[in-house]
Amino acid sequence: MFDWEESPDLNITPLVDIMLVLLAILMVTTPAIIYEEKITLPDGTKSSVVQKIPEIEIRITKDRKVYIKNSSYTIEEFADNFIMYAQKFPLKKTVVYIKADQVLRYKDVMYILKSVKEAGFLQVSLETNG
């Protein structure tokens, strides 16, 4: 028998599931799409040469030896020798990297940092693994 009072129920769950799957596919593939436009850059002047800014790398081992390139110093004699070594470099532009072993005392690393700053270098960085 047929009931005229009964209203039909719409089941939209499959439609929502399909739309969510399509949305997930769109979100995953959109970052992989690369839009590339061909551009032609203008030619620059080839007469100007960019000078490479010199760098100094200071390494401090766990037995308190300080190395600059192939030269080695003890921490106590580093400050005087570094001032003489620094005269070859433009002080304001040269970058100094300090690599210190992790078992060194804080006082030793700060002494090297202070010596480099007192020699006149402004761009000094302590390097880490990370």
Secondary structure, DSSP 8 states (H G I E B T S, - for coil): ---TT-------HHHHHHHHHHHHHHHHHGGG-------------SS-------EEEEEE-TTSEEEETTEEEEHHHHHHHHHHHHTTS-TTT-EEEEEE-TTS-HHHHHHHHHHHHHTT--EEEEE---
